[in-house]
């Protein structure tokens, strides 16, 4: 086997580098995977890149195959698609998804990989981890036929939620974002778009994913009496204010959190593997290609992450390709 590999590490907040890795051959119950693509989720990964993970959340925020510790040096990431080069006969040559950081080759337990359905292109399958977050959010939210729904925040998670909600019958759905450029993404997903000031109120459910205080405040304003805000944003080490006075109590509003690290109690019998398999199956829809807004070579990651973190490169999911990984 080829025992050499390269991995992207955050050396210190704001500074990334590529490091050489020496692999040992896969043992019993393990696979060797050659990466085809990985994805940078601009929200979480750029927050990690900036060093914004609070100390109290270091353990909670660990990625499944993270090495090192926050704020750095740390190898972090969780959207990887590759081909099995060694392992059980039934997996050799199969395209798989794994919650692994950005690395050219890696060895993991068989249980850590999920086969990508043949109808899902590997280049799109990097979205599986984010679609999984959206699936869990909708298990938590439990939307009903005919609901009036807004999704505030047209980032990677918000757009994934909106894309899945667009399949629900009879719903009134809007994707709400302050950036008018997100209207094009909404159109590709088959979802109505609105600026925050133009969004329709009277919502039974608002899914908030903008990671801004203004967005969460607007989410409460859009609710009908007895309505619910499902909070998907993660604010890192930032504190936010929330208007819980005025009509919050008289209208009996609810703010509820959702986090993909735990399977929704509403579907606790399903488990992580089934949730991920469902997410990959949903990626057969080509409309979800709209969530991939750029692509770069693996070797460009040290120069790419600062630009994504600063907003110089606007992105939802930025795809990383492994050109010379043979």
N, C-alpha and C positions, 0 to 999 in steps of 0.2 A: 504494500500500500504506500501511497504518498503520505509521509508522516509530517510534512510541513504544512503550516497554515498561517494566515495572517488575520489579526483581529483589530477592531477599532476600540480604543480605550479613551476615556476622558481622563487626561492626566491630572488636571485641576480645573475648577470652574472656568469655562471659556476657552479651554485649550485641549484639543484632541490630537491623537496620534495613532499611527498604525504600528502594531507590535507583532513580532514573529512568535509563532506558537508551535510547539512540537507535540504531535498527537501520538497516543498509543493505540494499537489496533483495537477494534471493538471486541469485547468479551461476550460471554453468553448473555443473551437477552439485550444486546446493544446493537446500534447501527452506526455506520459511518456515513455522514451526509455531506454531499458537495453542494454548496450554496449556488442557487441560480439568481435569486432576488432576495432583498430584504427591504423593509419599509421603515421610514422615519416618521413616526407620529409627531407632528409638529408641537402639539400641546404638551404632552408628558415628557417627551425626550428633550425638547428644548428647555423645559423647566429644570430637568436634571442637568443639562449642559450648563445652565447658568448657575447651578449650585443652589437652587431654590427649594430643595427638599428639607422640611423642618426636621430637626433632630428627633423629635417625638414620633416621626413617621418613617424613620430609616428602615425599620424592620418591615412595616406594612408595605412600603414601596419597593421592596426587593423584587426584581424580575426572577423568573424561575431558574435561569442559568447565569445569573449575575455573578461576576467575580469582583473582588474589591469592595470598598465601602464608600458610601456618600460622605462628603461631597466629591471625593476622588483620592487616588486613582480608582476608577471603576469601569468595568465593562458592562454596558447596559443596553438593552433592546429586547424586543419580543415579537418581531414580525419577520419570519424567515421561511423561505420556500426553497427546497433543494431536491436533489436526486439521491436516493440511497445507493451507495457504491458497495457497501459490505453490510452483511447482516443476514437475517433469515431469508431463505430462497423466495418466499412470497413477497418480499419487499424490495429485493434488488432491482434497480431500474425504475422503481415507482417514484413519482413526484409526491413529496410530503410537505406539510406545514409543521413548523415547530416554533415554540415561544423562545427562540434563541437570539442572542445579540448578533451584531454585524461581524461575521467571521467567514472566511472562505471555505473551511471544512470544519466539521465538529463531530464528536462522538457523544451520543445520548442513549438512554434506555429506549427500547422499542415503544414503551408506553408513552413516551414524550412526543411521538410523531403521529400525525393524522394524515392518512392518504388523501390527496386532493382528487376529487371526482374528475373523470376524464373530460367532462363537459365544461370544466372551469379552467381557463388558461392559467398557467403558473404565474404569469406576470400580474394577474388580477388577484390571485390567491393571497398575496401579501396583506390584503385587507381583512383577512379572516379574524385576526385578533380584535379589530375595531368593530366589525360586524357582530362579533360575539358580545362586545360591550353593549351594543344596541339591542341584541336579543335579550340580554339579561335585564336591560332597562325596561323593555316592553313587558317582560314577565312581571317586573315590579309594578309597572304602571297599570297593567291590565286594561287597556283601552277597550271601549265597547263600540259596536256598530252605531253609526250616526253621531259619534262624539264630535265636538268642536275642539280642535287641537291646534296648538302653536308649538313650534320648535324654535327656541331662541338661541342663536349661535350657529352659524353656518360653517363651523369647523368640521374636522374629520368625524368626530363622534356625532355631532348634531345632524350632519348630512346623512350619516348612516341610519340614524333613527328615522329621519324624514323619509328616506328611501324605503324603509320597511313599512312605515305607517301609510305610505302611498298605496299599499296593497290592501289596506283595510276597506271594507265596503261602507259606503255612505258617510265617510267622515268629511268634515270640513277641515282642511289642513293648510297651514301656512308655515313656510320657513322664514324666520325673521332675523335680519342681520343688518348692522349699520353699514356694511360694505356693499354698495350696489353691484359690485362685480359678482357677488354670490347669486345674483338673479340668474345668471347663465347656468350655474351649477344646478340651481333649483329647477330650471326648465329641463335640463338633461335628465333629472330624476323624476320628472312629471309632477312637480310640486309647485303650488303657488308661492310667490315671494312677496314680502313686504318689508319696508323699512320699519324700524321700531315705532315711529310716530304714526304710521299708517296701518298697523296691525289690527286685526279684528278682535274685539273683546268678547266677553261672554263665553270664555273657553271652559270646558269641563276639565281639560288637562293642558298644562303647559310643561313641556320638557325644556329645562334650562341647561344650556351647554356653552354659554359665552365666556364663562369664567370672569365676569365683570359684575361689580356691584350694581351698575346701571341696568344690566340685563336681568338680574334677579329681581330688582325692584319692578321693572316693567312686567316681568312674569306674573307677579302678584296682581298688578293692575289689570291684566288681561283676563283674570279668572272670573267666572260666574260664581255666585254663592255656592258654597260647598265644594268648590273646585280645588284641584291639587296641582302644586308645582312639584315635578320630579327633578331633583337637583343632581345633575351629572358632572358639573364643573368641579375641578379640584384646584384649590387656590394656593396650594403649597404653603409658604410661610406668610402669606398676606392675610390681614384681618379685614373683614368687610362689615358694613352696617346694613341692617335690614329693617324696613319700616313695619314694625309689628304693632303700631298703635292704630289710630284712625279706625278704619272699618275691618281690620284684620280679624278680630274676634267676632264682631256682629255678623260678618259674612261667613264665619266658620270655615276659613281657608286652611289648607294643609300644605306644609313644605316637607317633602320626604326625600331622603337620600337614596342613592343607588350606587353600587360599586361592584365591578365585575369580579373582584377577588373572592366573593362568596356567591354561590348560586342562589338566585332568588328563592326565598322561603316558599313562594307560590309553586315552585317547580323543584323542590328539594329532592325529589325522587329521581331527577334526571341525571345529575352529575355533570362534571366538567367535560368529559369526553363526548357525551351526547350533545351538549350545548355547542361545542366546537364543531362537531360533525354537521349539525344543523346550519351553523354559520357558513361553512364551506359550501354546503348545498345551495344556500341562498345566493352565493356568488356566481351562479350560472347566469344571472341577469346581467347583460352587457351594460345596462344603464349605470351600474356601479363603477364603471371605468372613469366616470366623471370625478370620482374622489381621488384619483391619481393625477396630480397636477404638475409633475416634473420627474425627471430621471437623471441620474448621474452614475458614473462609475464608482466602484468601491474605493479606488485609490483617491478619489476626490473628497472623501468624507471629512478629513481634517479641515479643509477649506470650506466645505459646504455647511457644516453645523453652525459656525458663527453667523453665516448669512441667514440661515433659517431662524436662528434664535433672535436675531435683531429685526427680522421682518424684511430684510433687504430682498430675500426671495420669498414671496408669498406662496403659501402651500397649504394643502390639506394633507395628503399622504405624498411624501417624496420617495420615489422608488429608487433603490440602489441595485445596480446590476453587477454581476461578477463575470466580466468579459474573459479574462485570462485564466479562469479557474479550471484547468484541465489536468 
